[in-house]
């Protein structure tokens, strides 16, 4: 019998973690997610970070999807699990020795991962903990151990998560798992994130999305779009979403009401210097420099544009060769810049009433724009603020869902994804996914 396959997610992405992995494997039509929402110490909230993968798809399909998904640490074959190291080691005896040797044909290493804690509380080091797994390690005695860049990784996962209110997780997951990471033929998105690090970028704005969030939004939107998909960000700012989407192979177009963001004139930017950009504030740069330095094709066009203008749709279609877009991904303005200095700098002045006019109008115009720009089946993915402990006047997730469903119904768009992200106590936001009928 084939061994079970599971995935391990990163924390902090809520419901979007499972939606992103599904979007990265469009050929897989049936997933067996455990969608019970849990909130654990450390601030993570959403479906479990350990999920069973479907039995049908080939290993390569699941491994490649996991490599593309920002929120995923990998796809794995489950070799053993148990409440103690000894029980986990005993469970690995069901794995045939021939299978072990076939799965690990060359250099390998063991990776220790602890969920819900910074390190294992056990006194034994990793080598001592692995003594329990002689059944699978002994057949690998003739395979070289390589700590850097091995062909195969075995993961010893120790689950120390507890609910925020105290007590064990639902279902009491086993404390220990020994996993074989399934190899992927595509570059890992974590490498892409390093290449797109904000500290390295030539051109930045004060509210640029970090690369992990920009990549996640782009992955959600580009499902089924295929190579060379076209993606628009109508509130592109300094181009974080455009850069992420281009790294995924999309042809991108951006627009913004602030001409300084999309200008081809090089100017110094008022952002603090970093070790990677020691001349920042002095060197003259433009958005397209980010693409050149990352070795990516630049945007098809960068327009100064008001999305509510009568000619907005026609102008954006023209720069896309008259064709509809496959995806629209954006982080629209909330009316005023929110919590610029983080939670500590927030003085409570910004409320939903303040930006009810601007935010609601912005989102309505965004959906109106998409009815004229998106192809049938094309996806709109964006962020929107929701109620937080320090800003209770924002709409709840349920209120936002009701509003989006009503607005989408009037425009031939269906809401297919809505998940909450807790940035800090002063800012919670929703990841919204809509699809054009």
N, C-alpha and C positions, 0 to 999 in steps of 0.2 A: 504494500500500500504506500502511496506517496506520503511524504511527511508534510505536516501542516506548514503553512507559510503565514507569516505575520509581518506587520510593519510597526516601527517605532517612530513617533512624531516628536518634534520639538514642542515645547510649551509656548503659551502666550498667543495662540492663533484662534482659539475658540472653535466654533463650528466650521470655520474656513479650512481647517487642516484636512478634514476628510473630503470636503468639496474640491479642494485644489488637487489632491491626488487623483480623484475621479476624473477631473478635467484633463489631467495629464495622460490619462489612459482612455481615450474616447472609444476604443474598440471594446472595452469591458463594459457591458451593459448592466450587470447585476453585481452589487456589492452587499456584503453582509455586515454592515456597520453596527456596532453597539452605540446607539446615539444617546444613551442616558447621559445627561449633563451633570458633571461633578465639578466642584470647586475645591482645589487642594491648596494646602499651605504653599506659599510662594506666589500666589496670585493667579495660577493657571485655572481656567474655567472652560469647560466644553466636554466633548466626548473623550473617552479614555485615550491616552497617548499611546497605548498598545492596542492594536486592532488586528483581527483575523482577516486575511486576504482570501479572495475567492479561489476555488479549486480549479476552475477551468483554464484560465489564461496561462500561457507559457511563462517560465521564469523570466525570460528576457523582457517580456512586455511589462511585468510588474517592476522589475529592477530598473528599467529605463524610465518608467513613470516616477518612481521614487527618487531617482537622480534628478529629474527635472523639477520636482516639487520642492519649494523652499521649506515648507513645514515638515518635511519627511526626512528621517535620518537613514532610511534605507528599507529595502525589502529583504526578508530573512526566511531561512528554513529553520523550523523549530526542532532542535535536536534533543532537548530535555528541559524539564521544569520541575520545581519542587519547592517546598517551604524551607528546606535546608540545602546547603551545598551537597551533602551526602545524598539526599533524596533526588536532587537534580542530576547528580552524577550517575546514580543508579538508573534513572529514566533514560539516559543516553544509551543504555545497553540495547535498546530496541533498534538503534541505527547500525546496520550491517557494516562490518569493517571494510568490505569492498566499496561500499557507498562512501565512507569517509575518505578513502584513498582516491576515489574518482572525483570527489568534490574538491579535494585539495591537491591538485597535481603538481604544484610548485611552491614557491616561497609563501609563507604565511605568518600571521601574528595573532595575538590575543588582545582584544580591546576590552577594558573595564568601563562599564557605564552604570552610573547610579542615578535612578530616577527619584526626584524629591529630596535630594541631599547633595551637598558638594562633593562628598567622598564617602566611601564605605566605612561604617562604624566598626567593622571587624578588625581585630588586631592583626590578623594575618595579611601579609602582602599578597599581590596578585599571584605570584608564583605558588605560594602556599595554598591559596584558595583553589588553584587549578589542579592540585593533587587529587581532588575528588573525581577528575575526569580522565583517568587513565585509559578507559575503554576507547576513547576517541583520540587521545593524544599519543598513546604508544604506537599506533600504526603510522604516525607522522614523524617518527624519529629520523627517517631518512630524508625528510623534506626540510629545507633550510628555513630558519626563522629570520625574518627580515622586518625590522621595526619601521623602516621608511619605504612606502610604496610597494607593499607585498601584493601578490596576485589575489590572495584570499585572506579574509578576516573572520575569526571566530569572536563573537561578542559574548561576554559574561555580563548579563544585565541583572542588576540588583534593584528591586523595586521597594523604595522606602517612602512612597507617597502616602499621605494621610489626608483626610478631609480637613478643610480649613477649620471647621467646628470641632475637630478631633474625631478619632475613631477611624476604622479601616474603610477602604474603598468598597463600593458595592461589588458583590461577588468574590471579595477577598482574593485578588489575583495572587498567583504564586510569588514568593519572595525572590526566587532565582530562576533565570532562564539561560540556557546555552544556545546561541544562535549562530548560524552560518549566514554571512551576508552574501546575497546573490549578486554576482558581478553584472555590471552594466556596460553597455557599449556607447553610452552618451556621456558627455562631460557632466560632472556633478555641479549642480547649481551653486553650491557653496564656493566653488572656484570662481564662478561668475560674480558672486557677491564681493569677493575680494578684489576682483578687477574693477568693480564699479564703486568701490569704497568712497564715501563722501570726502574723506581726507585727501584723496588723490585728485579729485576733480578740479579742472581749471575753472569752470563756471558754476556758481551755486547761488541759490536764493536763500532767504532766511527760513523758509518753511519747506525745503525740499524733502520729499518722501525718502526715507532710507531705502537702500536697494532691496532688502528682503520684502518690504511691503509692496514696492513697485513691481517686483517680479511676481509676487503672489497674485496681485490684481490682474496682471497681464496673463498669467497662466489660466486664471478663471475665465477670462474673456476669450482666449484663443482656442478653446476646445473646438475640434472639428474644422478649424479654419484652414489648415494645410499650410505647406511651405509658401512663403511669400505673401502671407496674409497682410491685409492693410488695416492699420490701427490709427485712430485719431485720439488726441488729447486736446479738447477745446479750451482747457484752462491749464496750459502746459507749464506755466511758470518757468523754472530753469531746466525743465526737460527730464526730470527723473524717471517718469513713466515711459517717455519716448526712448530713453537710453536702455531701460530694462527690456522693453518690447523688442527693440532692435537686436539685443543680445539673444533673443529667442527666435530671431529670423524674420520678424515682421518688418514690413515697409511702413514707416511711420510719418505722420503729419501732425504738426502742432500749431496751435493758435493761442493768443493771449491778448487781453486788453492792454496790458503794459508793454509798450513797444520796446522797452529796454531788454525784456526777456528774449525776444525773438529777432532782435536786430543782428545784422551781420557786421556791425561796427564793433571793434574790440575796445573794451574799456576796463579799467580796474574795478574790482568788486570789493565792497566793504564787508568782508568776511575775515575772521581771524586766520592768520597763517598757521600751517601745520608743518610737521617735519617733512611730509611728502610735498607740500606746496609752500616752501619758505618765503617765496616772493609774492604770495597772495596779498592783495592790496596795492601792489606795485605793478605786477605784470598785467598787460592788457589782454582780455580774453572775451570770447563769445560762446554761445551755447554749442555751436558746431564743433568747437575744440574738444569737448568731451567725447564726441563720437570719434574724431580723428585719433585722439590719444588712446582710446579703447580698441582701435582697429575695426570699428563698425561703420557700416554705410550711414551717411547722414540722413536727416529727414528729407522727405520728398519736397516739403515746403514748410515754412514757418511764417504764419500770417499774424498781422495785427488785426484783431477781430472782436467784435461784440457779438456774442452768440444770439442776442435778441434782435440783431439787425435784419431787415427784410431780405438782404442778399446773402446772409450767412451760409445757407444751405448750398446755393448755387456756386459760391466761391470755393467752398470746401470740396464739392463734387468736381469742380474744374481742375483743381490741383491733383485730384486722384484719377485723372483721365476720364472723367465723366461717369465713373463706376461707383457703386455703393461701397461702403466700408464693411469689413468683416467684424470690426470691433471698435467700440469707443470706451476708453478707460480714462478716468480722471479723478482728481481730488478737488472738487469745486470749492470756490471761496465761501466761507460761512458768513460773510457780511462784514466781519472784522477779524483781524488776526487773533486767534485764540491762544491764551496762555503762552505767550512768546518765550517767557523764561522758565516754562515748566510750572509745576504745581505751586511752588513756593512764591512765584511772581504773580500769581493770579489773585486779583483783588475782589472778585465776585461781581464786577460791573457788567460782564457779558451774560445776557440771559437769552432764552429763546424768544421772548417778546421783542428784544432788541433786533434780532436778525430774522424774526418771523417773516417780515416783508421781503427782505433780501434773499434769505435762504430758500423760502418756498418759491419765490419767483425764479431764482437761479435753477432749482431742480426742475421746475415746470418747463423753463426754457430749454434745459438740457434734454428732457424727454421729447419736447417738440422738435428739437434739432435732430434727435435720433430717428424719429419717424420719417424724416426726409433723407437721412444719410445711411442708415443701416440696411443691409440686405435682409431678406427673410431668414430667420435663424441666427442673425448677427446678434452679438451680446453687448450690452452696456453694463459696465462695472464701475462703481464709484464709492466714495466714502461720504458719510453724513453724520453729524453729531447727534448723540442721543443723551438721555438723562443720566446724570452722574450724581454721586452723593453730595458734591459741592455745587451742583447746578441743577436742582430739581425742576426748574422751569422748562428744561428741554423736553421734547417728546419722549415717551417710553418707546421701547422697541416695538411693542404691540401697536401703539398709536402710529408709529412710522409705517409699520406693515399695512395697516388699514388705509392710510393715505396713499401709499405707493400702489397698492392694488387698485384703488379707485382711479388714480391718475393713469395707471397703465392700461386699464380696461378701456378708457376713453381714447387711447392712442395706439391700440393694437400691440401692446407690450405686456408680457407676463412676468411676474416676479418669481424667480426660481431660487434665489439665495438671499438670505438675510441673517447676518451673524454679528454679534457684538464684540468689540475689542475694548479692553480696559487699559487705556494709555496711562492714566493716573486718576486720582480721585476727582480731579477737576475736569477731566476730559475722557468721556467714553464716546466711541464712534461705531457706526455700523458699516459693515461691508455689504454693499447692495449689488445684487446681480439681476438684470432684467434681460429678456430676450424678445426680439421682434418676431411677431407671428408671420 
